Amino acid sequence: MIHKLQGSPFHPSVKSCSSVAKIHCLKKLPAFLAALALFRAVAHAGDVDLARYEYQRLQMGMPFRIVFFARDDDLQARATADAAYARVKEINGIMSDYDEESELSRLSRTAGRGEAVSVSDDLWRVLQRARELSERSGGAFDVTAGPFIQLWRKARRTHVLPDAASLEKAGAAVGWEKVRFRPEGHTVELLAPAMRLDLGGVAKGYAASEALTLLRARGIRSAMARAGGDLAFGDAPPGTRGWRVELAPIDAPDAPPSGHLLLANAAMATSGDLFQHVEIAGKRYSHIINPHTGIALTDHSLVVVVVRNASLADGLSTTVSVLGPETGLKFIEAVPDAEVRIVRRPGEKVEVVESAGFKKLLE
């Protein structure tokens, strides 16, 4: 069944009156909208009339949205979208920690056995990106934090904090330096028993980026892919300067106006406790874990990172959330072509910290 998407505060919508994308932060769509959604409008680029195609399907446990401009051919557009979603499904089958038969889960089961496992090119690339981020951030980003994440998933279900003994036991299996990489043969060895990898901070961005790579290979350059808070953008829609993206406001009475970004050939990621958190004994805990302590963040914040690559944006936004505003800003300033906006409410007052070039991205 084909649905015409309508805008809502929850789900990303694109203005039907133009080729400009207006994108809202996601929560969870009603089930009937998790099916394929397609909307078309005609734009003019040079001497070629391009149709605007929009699809949304449930992938990676969330609504995964793809928008692109291509020649007015419904069957070809559908085939192209099918191929892009097949690529996303392939990546999820490699990197999901929920799927016990994924390549990532199989690798985690070898922890502490002295086995160097040859991994796929996709997993190798993502793990290398994660290793670089871990080294540069001093471990503020760490895909080995899986044992901690498992404890906090349980806490979100039961509303009971992890006890000190459980955190200590989990911590013995956490640490990016406990992963050994060998470029020859792309092998990975998990050195400590009970290690469990979690790629939640990079996999969605990588999938969005790979979807655009597939579209470009098929001659489609004006496109956008979104997986939750991770967005990848190709060329601007025909006749525009970029994709118009609405920044999510922090949920506070005195929050500043959200504003809009205009982005093309870039990526954006949003992290924070706006959509995923739990309140236990009157205290709010984010889904983001500090790998050094094993404790979920309690800083009420929203971090937006813009950079060229979607998987990098994904990892950077998580890293800044853990580092905090002062250290996080310095960290981003050392990353080429990266910009950040940090909105937080440490007490009764909302604070906004931005990198020098972030305002240039605003509409």
C-alpha positions in Angstrom: 0.0 0.0 0.0 1.3 3.5 -0.8 0.8 6.3 1.8 1.2 10.0 1.2 3.3 11.2 4.1 1.9 14.1 6.2 4.0 16.2 8.5 3.8 15.8 12.3 5.9 16.9 15.3 7.3 13.4 15.3 8.0 12.3 11.9 10.1 13.9 9.2 8.1 15.7 6.6 8.9 17.4 3.3 7.0 20.4 2.0 4.8 19.2 -0.9 4.7 22.8 -2.3 8.4 22.8 -3.1 11.6 20.8 -3.4 12.8 21.9 0.0 13.1 19.3 2.8 11.8 20.1 6.2 12.8 17.4 8.6 11.6 16.9 12.2 13.2 14.7 14.9 11.8 11.2 15.1 10.1 9.3 17.9 8.2 6.2 16.8 5.8 6.1 13.9 2.4 4.5 14.1 2.6 1.0 12.6 0.6 1.8 9.4 3.3 4.4 8.5 6.2 2.0 8.9 5.3 0.5 5.5 6.6 2.0 2.3 5.7 5.6 1.8 6.0 7.4 -1.5 5.3 11.0 -2.5 6.2 12.6 -5.8 6.5 16.1 -7.1 8.1 17.3 -10.3 11.2 19.6 -10.3 13.1 21.1 -13.2 16.9 20.7 -13.3 18.5 22.1 -16.5 16.7 20.5 -19.5 15.6 17.5 -17.5 12.3 17.2 -15.5 13.1 15.3 -12.3 10.5 13.7 -10.1 10.8 13.8 -6.3 10.4 10.3 -4.7 10.1 9.7 -1.0 10.1 6.3 0.7 9.9 5.2 4.3 10.4 1.7 5.5 11.1 0.0 8.9 14.8 -0.7 8.9 17.3 -1.0 11.8 14.4 -1.0 14.2 13.2 2.5 13.2 11.5 4.3 10.3 14.3 4.7 7.7 13.6 7.5 5.2 15.0 8.1 1.7 14.2 11.0 -0.6 15.7 11.6 -4.0 15.2 13.4 -7.3 15.3 11.3 -10.5 13.8 10.9 -14.0 10.0 10.5 -13.9 9.9 6.7 -14.0 8.0 5.1 -11.1 9.2 1.5 -11.8 12.9 2.5 -12.0 12.6 4.7 -8.9 11.0 1.8 -7.0 13.7 -0.5 -8.1 16.4 2.0 -7.0 14.7 2.4 -3.6 14.5 -1.4 -3.2 18.2 -1.6 -3.8 19.0 1.1 -1.3 16.9 -0.6 1.4 18.5 -3.9 0.6 21.9 -2.3 1.3 20.6 -1.0 4.6 19.2 -4.4 5.5 22.6 -6.0 4.7 24.4 -3.5 7.0 21.9 -4.2 9.8 22.5 -7.9 9.3 26.2 -7.3 9.9 26.1 -4.7 12.7 23.0 -5.4 14.8 23.7 -6.4 18.4 20.0 -7.4 18.8 20.4 -10.1 16.2 22.3 -13.0 17.8 23.3 -14.3 14.3 24.6 -11.0 13.0 28.3 -10.8 12.2 28.9 -8.5 15.1 27.2 -10.8 17.6 29.2 -13.8 16.3 32.4 -11.8 16.8 31.3 -10.9 20.4 30.9 -14.5 21.2 34.6 -15.1 20.5 35.7 -12.7 23.3 38.5 -14.0 25.4 39.0 -17.2 23.3 42.2 -16.0 21.6 40.6 -16.1 18.2 41.5 -13.5 15.5 38.3 -13.3 13.4 38.4 -12.2 9.8 35.5 -9.7 9.3 33.7 -8.2 6.4 34.9 -5.0 4.7 31.8 -3.1 6.2 32.5 -4.2 9.7 36.2 -3.5 9.4 35.6 0.0 8.1 33.1 0.8 11.0 35.4 -0.7 13.6 38.3 1.3 12.3 36.3 4.5 12.4 35.3 3.6 16.0 38.9 2.9 17.0 40.0 6.3 15.7 37.3 8.1 17.6 38.2 6.1 20.8 41.9 7.0 20.5 41.2 10.7 19.8 38.6 11.1 22.5 40.5 9.2 25.2 37.8 6.6 25.3 34.8 8.9 25.6 33.6 7.0 22.5 33.9 3.2 22.9 32.0 0.5 21.0 33.1 -2.1 23.6 30.7 -0.5 26.1 28.1 -3.2 25.2 28.2 -4.8 28.7 27.3 -1.4 30.3 24.6 -0.8 27.6 23.0 -4.2 28.4 22.7 -3.2 32.1 21.0 0.1 31.3 18.6 -1.5 28.8 17.5 -3.6 31.7 17.3 -0.5 33.9 15.0 1.2 31.4 12.7 -1.8 31.5 12.7 -2.3 35.2 13.3 1.2 36.5 15.9 -0.2 38.8 19.5 1.2 38.6 22.4 -1.2 38.0 24.1 -2.1 41.2 27.8 -1.5 41.9 28.8 -5.1 41.6 27.2 -5.5 38.2 28.8 -2.3 36.9 32.2 -3.5 38.2 31.8 -6.9 36.5 30.7 -5.3 33.2 33.6 -2.8 33.4 36.1 -5.6 33.3 34.9 -6.4 29.8 35.0 -2.8 28.5 37.9 -0.9 26.9 38.7 -0.1 23.3 42.3 -1.0 24.0 41.1 -4.6 24.5 40.5 -5.0 20.8 43.4 -6.1 18.6 43.3 -5.3 14.9 45.4 -6.9 12.2 45.2 -5.2 8.8 46.5 -8.3 7.1 43.3 -10.3 6.5 41.1 -7.7 8.3 41.1 -9.7 11.5 39.7 -8.6 14.9 40.4 -10.2 18.3 38.5 -9.4 21.5 41.0 -9.9 24.2 38.9 -10.0 27.4 36.2 -12.5 28.2 32.5 -11.4 28.1 33.2 -8.4 25.8 30.2 -7.3 23.8 30.5 -4.8 21.0 27.7 -2.2 20.4 27.8 -0.1 17.2 24.7 2.0 18.1 26.9 5.2 17.9 28.1 4.6 14.3 26.0 2.0 12.4 23.0 4.1 11.6 25.1 6.9 10.2 27.1 4.4 8.1 23.9 2.9 6.7 22.5 6.3 5.7 25.8 7.1 4.0 25.9 3.8 2.2 22.3 4.3 0.9 23.5 7.6 -0.7 26.5 5.9 -2.1 24.3 3.3 -3.9 22.1 6.1 -5.2 25.1 8.0 -6.6 26.3 4.8 -8.3 23.0 4.8 -10.1 23.3 8.4 -11.2 21.2 10.0 -8.5 23.0 12.8 -6.8 20.2 14.9 -5.2 19.2 12.7 -2.3 18.7 12.4 1.5 18.7 9.5 3.8 17.6 9.5 7.5 17.9 6.9 10.2 16.6 8.3 13.4 18.8 11.2 14.4 21.4 10.5 11.7 21.0 12.2 8.3 23.1 12.1 5.1 22.7 14.6 2.3 23.8 14.5 -1.3 23.4 17.5 -3.7 20.8 20.1 -3.0 17.2 19.6 -4.4 16.9 21.2 -7.8 16.6 24.9 -7.7 17.6 25.2 -4.0 20.8 25.9 -2.0 20.3 22.8 0.2 18.1 20.5 2.2 16.2 22.6 4.8 16.5 20.8 8.2 14.7 21.9 11.3 16.8 21.7 14.5 15.0 19.9 17.3 14.4 22.1 20.4 15.4 20.9 23.8 12.3 20.1 25.9 12.6 23.1 28.3 10.2 26.0 28.8 12.9 28.6 28.1 14.5 26.8 25.2 15.8 29.0 22.4 14.2 28.9 19.0 15.2 25.8 17.1 16.1 27.3 13.7 16.8 25.6 10.4 20.0 24.5 8.6 20.6 24.4 4.9 22.8 21.4 4.1 24.1 19.7 0.9 26.8 17.0 0.5 27.1 16.8 4.3 25.8 14.8 7.2 24.1 15.7 10.5 23.7 13.7 13.7 21.7 14.6 16.9 22.4 13.0 20.2 20.9 13.5 23.7 18.3 12.5 26.1 15.3 14.1 24.3 13.8 10.9 23.0 15.5 8.1 24.9 15.7 8.4 28.6 14.4 6.9 31.8 13.5 8.5 35.1 14.5 6.5 38.2 13.9 7.8 41.7 13.2 11.2 40.3 16.5 11.4 38.3 16.6 11.4 34.5 19.1 9.1 32.8 20.0 9.2 29.1 20.5 6.2 26.9 24.1 7.4 26.3 26.6 5.8 28.6 29.9 7.2 29.8 32.3 4.3 29.0 34.7 5.4 31.8 32.1 5.0 34.6 29.4 2.8 33.1 26.8 5.4 34.3 24.2 6.8 31.9 24.5 10.5 31.4 22.3 12.8 33.5 23.2 16.0 31.7 19.9 17.2 30.0 21.3 18.1 26.6 21.0 18.0 22.8 24.1 17.8 20.6 24.0 18.5 16.9 27.1 17.8 14.8 27.5 18.6 11.1 30.4 17.1 9.1 31.0 15.5 5.7 30.5 11.9 6.6 27.4 10.4 8.3 29.1 7.7 10.3 31.6 10.2 11.6 28.8 12.6 12.5 27.0 9.8 14.4 30.1 9.0 16.4 31.0 12.6 17.0 27.6 13.6 18.5 27.8 10.7 21.0 31.4 11.7 21.9 30.6 15.3 22.5 27.6 14.2 24.7 30.0 12.3 26.9 32.8 14.9 26.9 30.5 17.8 27.9 30.3 21.3 26.3 33.8 22.7 27.0 35.9 19.7 26.2 33.4 18.6 23.4 33.7 22.0 21.7 37.5 21.8 21.7 37.3 18.2 20.4 35.1 19.2 17.5 37.3 22.2 16.6 40.1 19.8 15.9 38.0 17.8 13.4 38.2 19.2 9.8 35.0 20.7 8.5 33.0 19.8 11.6 30.6 22.1 13.4 28.6 21.5 16.6 25.8 23.0 18.6 25.3 22.0 22.2 22.1 22.9 24.0 21.9 21.9 27.6 20.0 22.6 30.8 22.3 21.9 33.7 20.0 23.7 36.2 17.1 26.1 35.7 18.7 27.9 32.7 19.2 26.7 29.2 22.8 27.1 27.8 23.8 27.1 24.2 27.4 26.5 23.0 28.3 26.6 19.3 31.4 26.2 17.2 32.5 29.2 15.2 31.1 28.1 11.9 27.8 26.6 13.0 25.9 29.9 12.5 27.0 29.9 8.9 24.9 26.8 8.3 21.7 28.4 9.6 19.1 29.5 7.1 
